């Protein structure tokens, strides 16, 4: 997969995860882009050059690419559920059923904190009861 922190490893992990996920019809997600070194006034470089104000690129932990893929997938299905509410009951139910598989993902088990897990559980319970407010709030806050 590449060395820890290597953006090529992030892309590999992202692509491997996306290969097993299904998106709503017509939806594609952009791949993550390496932002490069981060400018931080007064900081010194992590790459050994001691260039003021820059941290070296490559501060990625294993699981980052998988997490980005699952988050994008989840956002796509949240949007699909919101779009299908009151329009197509079968598509609405299918989107919710897909969202309800999030707790079975490796991202959930390995990388999501309990607060995020609980928030998703609450939002999905609201959605199952017909209340879109939790899903809409998550889309507004966390989905680009």
C-alpha positions as CSV (number, residue, x, y, z in Angstrom):
1,X,0.0,0.0,0.0
2,X,2.9,2.4,0.4
3,X,4.5,3.9,3.4
4,X,2.5,5.5,6.2
5,X,1.9,9.1,5.3
6,X,2.3,8.5,1.6
7,X,-0.5,10.1,-0.4
8,X,-0.3,7.3,-3.0
9,X,-1.3,4.9,-0.1
10,X,-4.3,7.1,0.6
11,X,-5.4,6.9,-3.0
12,X,-4.9,3.2,-3.1
13,X,-7.0,2.7,0.1
14,X,-9.7,5.1,-1.2
15,X,-9.9,3.3,-4.6
16,X,-10.0,-0.1,-3.0
17,X,-12.8,1.0,-0.7
18,X,-14.8,2.6,-3.5
19,X,-14.5,-0.5,-5.6
20,X,-16.8,-2.3,-3.2
21,X,-19.2,0.5,-2.5
22,X,-22.3,1.3,-4.6
23,X,-23.3,4.9,-5.2
24,X,-26.7,6.1,-6.1
25,X,-27.4,6.1,-9.9
26,X,-25.6,8.9,-11.7
27,X,-23.4,9.9,-8.7
28,X,-19.6,10.0,-8.9
29,X,-17.3,11.2,-6.2
30,X,-14.0,13.1,-6.8
31,X,-10.9,11.4,-5.6
32,X,-9.1,13.0,-2.7
33,X,-6.4,15.5,-3.7
34,X,-3.1,15.9,-1.8
35,X,-3.1,19.4,-0.6
36,X,0.7,19.4,-0.3
37,X,2.6,21.1,2.5
38,X,0.6,23.1,4.9
39,X,1.5,26.7,5.5
40,X,1.7,27.6,9.2
41,X,3.2,30.9,10.2
42,X,6.0,30.5,12.7
43,X,6.3,26.8,12.4
44,X,9.3,24.8,11.2
45,X,9.3,22.1,8.6
46,X,8.7,18.5,9.5
47,X,10.7,17.4,6.5
48,X,14.1,18.4,8.0
49,X,14.7,21.5,5.9
50,X,13.8,23.8,8.7
51,X,12.0,26.0,6.2
52,X,9.9,28.3,8.3
53,X,6.2,28.1,8.1
54,X,5.8,24.8,6.3
55,X,5.0,21.2,7.3
56,X,5.9,18.5,4.9
57,X,3.2,16.7,3.0
58,X,2.4,13.2,4.0
59,X,0.8,13.4,7.4
60,X,-1.7,10.7,6.6
61,X,-2.5,7.7,8.9
62,X,-3.6,4.3,7.7
63,X,-7.4,4.3,7.3
64,X,-7.6,7.9,6.0
65,X,-8.4,6.9,2.4
66,X,-11.0,4.3,3.6
67,X,-12.6,6.9,5.8
68,X,-12.8,9.5,3.1
69,X,-14.5,6.9,0.8
70,X,-17.0,5.8,3.4
71,X,-17.9,9.4,4.3
72,X,-18.4,10.4,0.6
73,X,-20.5,7.2,0.1
74,X,-22.6,8.0,3.2
75,X,-23.2,11.6,2.1
76,X,-24.2,10.5,-1.4
77,X,-26.9,8.2,0.1
78,X,-28.0,10.8,2.6
79,X,-28.6,13.2,-0.3
80,X,-30.4,10.4,-2.2
81,X,-32.7,9.7,0.7
82,X,-33.5,13.4,1.0
83,X,-34.2,13.6,-2.7
84,X,-36.5,10.6,-2.8
85,X,-38.5,11.5,0.3
86,X,-42.2,11.8,-0.7
87,X,-41.2,11.2,-4.4
88,X,-40.5,7.5,-4.8
89,X,-41.2,5.4,-1.7
90,X,-39.2,2.4,-3.0
91,X,-36.1,4.5,-3.7
92,X,-36.5,6.3,-0.4
93,X,-36.6,2.9,1.4
94,X,-33.7,1.6,-0.5
95,X,-31.6,4.7,0.3
96,X,-32.4,4.4,4.0
97,X,-31.6,0.7,3.9
98,X,-28.2,1.5,2.4
99,X,-27.5,4.2,5.0
100,X,-28.4,1.7,7.7
101,X,-25.4,-0.5,6.6
102,X,-22.9,2.2,7.8
103,X,-22.4,0.5,11.2
104,X,-21.2,-2.7,9.4
105,X,-18.3,-0.8,7.7
106,X,-14.7,-1.1,8.7
107,X,-14.5,2.7,9.0
108,X,-17.3,2.5,11.7
109,X,-15.5,-0.3,13.6
110,X,-12.0,1.0,13.5
111,X,-12.0,4.8,12.9
112,X,-15.2,6.4,14.1
113,X,-15.5,7.8,17.6
114,X,-18.5,6.9,19.8
115,X,-19.9,10.4,19.5
116,X,-20.0,10.3,15.7
117,X,-21.5,6.8,15.8
118,X,-24.2,7.9,18.2
119,X,-25.0,10.9,16.1
120,X,-25.4,8.7,13.0
121,X,-27.6,6.2,15.0
122,X,-29.9,9.0,16.1
123,X,-30.1,10.5,12.6
124,X,-30.9,7.2,11.1
125,X,-33.6,6.5,13.8
126,X,-35.1,9.9,13.0
127,X,-35.0,9.1,9.3
128,X,-36.7,5.7,9.8
129,X,-39.5,7.6,11.6
130,X,-39.8,10.0,8.7
131,X,-38.0,12.9,10.2
132,X,-35.4,14.3,7.9
133,X,-33.8,16.9,10.2
134,X,-30.9,14.8,11.4
135,X,-29.9,13.7,7.9
136,X,-30.3,17.2,6.6
137,X,-28.2,18.6,9.4
138,X,-25.4,16.1,8.7
139,X,-25.5,16.9,5.0
140,X,-25.3,20.6,5.7
141,X,-22.4,20.2,8.2
142,X,-20.4,17.4,6.8
143,X,-21.0,16.8,3.1
144,X,-19.5,18.9,0.3
